[in-house]
Amino acid sequence: MRLINAALLELERFDDDTKIPPYAILSHTWGDAEVSLQQFQDTYMGEEHTRSRVKQKAGWAKIVRASKQALDDGYAYIWVDTCCIDKTSSAELSEAINSMYRWYKRAEVCYAYLEDVAAETSFLARIQSTDTLLPSDDHIKSSLVNARWFTRGWTLQELIAPKQVRFYGTDWAFIGTKETLQDLLVAITSIDFDALDGEPPESFSVSKRMSWAANRKTTRIEDLAYSLMGLFDVNMPLLYGEGEKAFMRLQEQILSDDDDQTLFAWTPVAPRPSPYALGTSIFAQHPSDFVDGFKFHSYVPYGEPPIVTNKGLKIELPVLSLRNIPHGVMDPRFKDYFLLVLYCGYHDDPLVHPAIVARRTGSYGQTYVRHESRALFPVKHEDVRLTDSRQIYLRRRPKRFALYNRQLDYRALPTSQPVDETLKIRSYEPRDGWPRIPYSGLEID
């Protein structure tokens, strides 16, 4: 781990974790003129013209001001992500990102710099004496709500992990702390009070933690997953270029460490309206799919823990036919559609379980694909308790079955046009196929 000597503005390396000194840490949003590790070293090791050029960058002023704040607070060292990681080394970058949550948690204080939040002088004078917001502070509240810092993926863990967070606005004007701004932070981020107050993240369901990231963005799509590793206490290698697969890998890694089935309690952001949608992965494509994840709490599931196989996710769940539940769907077209009931419940009604609508695709009734056009289906516990659980497979990537499934769907479509009553069918193939096509209006000769 590298730290900036706040007095000398030089980097020092600490390879022994037991000898890392107390340090402050900076949380901020990146701009176009940040200072890299090599550029930072140039300020005290490079030629004079190089030093001057680096010190004119906006990122340098941010580092200098953060270092001064650390010294004012009694800390000799500070960590800044832009210049304390050698990003030219993929190995070091991977190690740093996998360690990031732990580094923020270990810091004595985190300075959250909100460069787009300006505070009035009168407000600053009062906040420094009372350290609390008043209902009359509408201007600063509005600025905080719209701050870019609250929209970024990486700043989620940077808010939760440190024991102390101090917020600063434009020109490093002090705004408040995580404690004094707690009500406003909860309203802005939807993060639970207890999580901001130091409750371990694992105390909250997987879907709830995912919901905290639902509206956040990162510059690189892979970072949507990498920025959440610490929140779920998992580690995995960085593979920039894998795109959305990174978020699927994250979910698979979470599943290997935690059998919390709220991981599957997500809803597609833009579901297909057709009942003949081909299906989607059992895993979500994006954190935004968990925007309603706060609604669910986890139960301890029965049976063997789920595992990922090349056939799909092997999992044990209660399986209900859509045609056999109360007020079920009796249309014969849905004979292969089922509810896969999750071992979790709704916060507002613990005796109701969310269920996934899925279609059976395997020849032996063991393989299913999650239905893309359907949201979660609430199922009462009384409708589940007498149902035996089955060990099934849920497809992780069902797209390669799309053509086959489309042919089956449209072959079974009922006619929607008037039919001449004099028409008769002389022959058909397969011989056992006609009785399964309902409402045809045609007679077999």
N, C-alpha and C positions, 0 to 999 in steps of 0.2 A: 504494500500500500504506500502510495506517495502522498505527502502532505506539504502544504506551503508553509514555510516559516514566515509567519505574518509580519515579523519585524524586518527581516532581511529580504522578503519577497523572493525567496529561492526555494526550490524543491528539495525535499529530503525523503529518502526511501526507508521504509520500515518493513523488513521481511519477517521479523518475529512478532506475531500477534500479541504476545505477552508484554512487549516493550513499546507498543503504540501509545503515545502520550495523549492526554485529553485534547480534544479538538472540536472546533465548530465546523459546520458543514453548510454549503450554500445550495438552495433550491431556486431555480429560475427557469425562464423560458429562453430558448436559444434564439439569437439574432443572426444577422449576416456577417458580423464582424467579431466573432468569438476568437479567443486565443488558444491555439493548440499547445500541446506539451512542448513540441520543438520550438515554437515561437516564444513560449514563456522562457525557455532556457536561453534563447537568444538575448533576452533582456539583461542577462548578467554574464553571458559567455560569448555573445556574438560581437560583430563589428559595431561601431558606433552608429552608423547609418541604419543598420538592422534594428538596433535597440530603439532608435527613435521612431522607426516605422511601426513597430509593434505597439509601442506605448501610445500611439495615436488612435489605435483601434478602440471602439466602444467597449469591447469585451475586457480590455485591460483596465479601464476605469472601474468596471464592475468588480474585478478581482481586487483592485487596490482598496476600494471602499469596503468590501466584505472583510478584507484582512484588517483594516482599521477597526471595524466593528468588533472583530474577534479580540483584538488587543484591548479595546475599551472594556470588554466583558471579562478580561482576565485569561484569555486563551492564547497560547503562543502559536498554535497551529490551526489551519483551516483546510478543508478539502473542497475542491471545485471540480466538477466533472469535466469541464472543457479542457483543462490543462493538467490534471492529475492522472490521466489515463493515456497511455501511448496507443492511439487508435490505428497506428500503422502496423501494430502487432495483433493479429487475429486472436492469438492465444491469450494475450493480456486483456484484450477487449472482452473476450468470453468470460474470463475469470472475474473481471470487474463487474460485468452485468449480473453474473450469478451471485456476486457478493454484495451488490448494491443495497439491498434491503437491510442486510446486517450492518453495513457501514453507516447507514442513516440511523438505525436503531442505536448504534453504539455512540453516536455523536452526543456531546454535552448539550448542544443547542443547534437548531437548524434555523438559518435565516432565509425566509421565503421572500424573495425580491419580486414585487409586482410592479414592473416598470411602467405599466399603463394605468396605474392608480395614483391620482394626485389628491393630496389632502390639503385643506385650507389651514392657514397658520393658526387661526383661533381653535380649530379642532385639535391640532397637534399640541397646543399648549395645555388644553384640558385633558387630553388622553394621556399625556405624560404624567399628569398629577393624579388622575382618578383610575386610569388603566381599564376603562370600560366604555362601551358604546351606550348612547342614550337614544330614545325614540326619535329625537330631533335630528340625529345624524343621518338624514336621508341621503345626502350627497355622497358620503363615503360608502354607505350601504349599496347604493346604486353602482358606484364604481367597482366595488368588490364583486358584486353579482356578475358584472360584465368583464371581469378581469380574464385575460387569456390564460393565466396560470391555472385556473380551475377547469380548463377544457383539455389540458394535455394529459397524455397517458402516463408519462413518467412521474408527474407530480402527485399522483394518487398515493403511491407508496411513500413519497417524501413528506406527505401530510400525516400519514398514519404511523409510520415507523418511529420517528423521533419522539423522545419523551417531552421535549420542549420545542415549540415552533414559535418564532417571532416574525411578524409580518411587517414588511417595509414597502413603502410606495416610491414614487418618483423622487429622485434626489435623496433616497434613503431616509425618508421621513417615517418614523415609527407609527404603525397603525394599531397594533394590538397583538395578543398572543392566541395560541390555539385554545387556551382556557377561557380568556375573556371574550373571544369572538365565537364561542362554541355554538350558540343558538343560530347565528348567521351562517356559520360553516355547515351546520346540519341542513339548513334550508337550501344552501347553494349546491351542496354535494350529494345530499341524500344519504350520507354516511351516518350510521348510528352514533348516538351520544357515547355509548360505552366504547365503541371502537376508537373514537377520538380521545377518550379518557384513558386509554392504555389497555383495554381488554384485548387479549391475543386474537388475531384474525381467525384462528381455527375455532374460536367460540361461535362463529357465525357460519351459517350454511354456505355451501359453495355457490348456490344461485344468488344469495344475497351479496356476497363479495363480488361476484361478476356484475351485479346490477350497479355497483359503485363505479364501474368502468364503462357502463353502457353508452354514455354520451361523450366519452373522451376520444381524442384523436392523437395519432402519432404521424410523423413525417413518413416513416417507412412502415409498410403494412405489417411486417414481421414484428415490429416493436410493440404492437398491440398485445402480442403474446409475451414477449420477453419482459415487458414492463410489469407483468403480473406474476412473474415467477416467485418473487419474494412474498407476495401476499398469500400465496398458496404453499409456501415453503417447499418448493420443488426446484430441481436443477435440471438443465438440459443444454446440449450444445447449441450454439448459434449457427444458423444456416441462412444467411442473407441471400435472397433470391428464391426462397421457397414460397413466398407469398402467403396465402391464406392457410397453407398447410401448417404453418407455425402455430396457429391457434388450435388446430386439431391436435397437433403434437402436445400442446400444453394440456388440453383436456385429457388426453390419454395418460399423460404423466400424473395428473391429479388423480385420475381413476386408479392408478397403480398404488397410490398411497392412501387413498380415502374412498370408501365405498358409499359416500353421500350421494344418493340418487337425485338430489335436486340439481345435479349437474345436467340432467336430461330435461329439467323443467324449464324449457325455453320455448319461445314462440317465434316463428319466422317473421322477419321484419316486413317482407313483402310476399305473403303467401299467394300461390296461384289460386284463382277462383274456381277453376275447373275441378269437378270431382274425379276427373281422370288424370290428375297430376301424377307424374311418374314417381315421385318420392324424393326424399332427401336423406342426408346422413343422420345417424343418431346423434352426432355431435354438431354443435352450433358452428356457423361460419364466422361469426363476428360477435364481440361482446355486446353489441346493441341488441342481439337476440334475447338478452337477459334483462331487458329494461324492466320487466315485471318480476324479476327474480326475488325481490324483497318480500314477495307474498308467501314464500314457502319456507317451512322449517323441516329439518331432516329427522328421520327415524332410523333406528338401527335395523338394517334389512335382514331378512332371513336367508338361509341357504348359503351356497358358495359365493365368494366374492366374484364380481364380473371380471372377465379377462378379454383382452383384444387378441383375436386370431385372424388368420388370413381369410376366414369365412365370414368374419364380422365380429361384433361384440357378443360374446357368450355370456348370457345373463339369465337369472331366474326371476320370473315375474308372474303375477296373476294375469291370465289372459281371458278376456271376456269378448264374446261375439257381439258385434253391433246389433245383431238381430235378436239377441237373447236378453239384453238388459231392459229394464222398464222403459217404456216409450222408445224402444229401439227402432232402428232403420230396417223396415221389412222388404225394401226393394231388393229383388234377387241379385241385382248387379253388385250389391255390397256383401255378398256371402263370404268373400275372402278378406273382409275388413274386420279388424279387432281393436279392442282397447287393451293396451299394455299398462297395467296399473303400477305406478311408482310407489315405493316405500318412503313416502314423505307426505306432508299435509299442508293445508292452507293455514296461515296464521289466524285468520278470522274464523275458521271452522276446522279444528284439528281432526274431526271425524270425516272429513272429505279429502279424498286423494286426487291429485292430478293424474290423468292418464294420457298416454300417447295414442293417437289414432295411427294404426299401421296396417299394411296389407301383407298377407301371406304370399310369398313368392316361391318358396321351395317345394319340391315334389313331395316331401314327406311331412310337410306342415310344421317344420322347425325354423324356417328362415323367414324373416319379415323385413319390410322396409318402411321407414317412417313416412307417413303421408304428408306431402309438402304443403297442401292447401288447407290443412287443419290446425287449429289451435289446440291447446290442452283441453281435455274433457274432464270435468269434475265428476267423481264417482263416490257415492256414499259408502262408508265403511261396511254397512250392513249388506251391500251388494257385492262386497269383496270377500268377506270373512269365510264364506262357504265355498269359495273358489280355490281350487288347487293351483299352486304355482307350477309353471313349466320352465324347463330349461330351453331357451331359444337362442337364435342368432339374429342380431340386428345389423343390417348392412352399414358399413362405414362409408363406402363410396358406391352408391347404387347406380350411377350414371351409365356404367357400361352395360347395364341391363335394360337401358331405355328403349331400344328398338324392339326387343322381344316383348316388353311390357306393353308398348304402344299397340303392337299387332293384336295382342290378347284383348286389350281394352276395346278397340274399335270393332273387332270381330263380334263382340258381345253387345254392341250398341243396339237398342231397340229401334225399330223404324218409327219415324215421326211424321211420315207422309201417308195420306189416304191410299188404300190399296183396293184395286178392282176386285170385287167379290168373285168374279169368274176365274181369276188366276188360280192355278194350282201348281204345286211343286212336283216335278216329275222325278228329280233325283237330287241328291245332296251328299256332300262329304264334309267332315267325317260322319259316319252313319249314326254315331251317338251324340252328335253335336246339336241337332235341331231342338230337342226338348229343353236345352239350356238357354235357348233364345226366347225370352218371354214377349208377350204382347205383339206378335208378328202380324196377326190377322190373316195369315195364310194357312191353307189346309194342305196336308200331305196327301198326294194321290196314291 
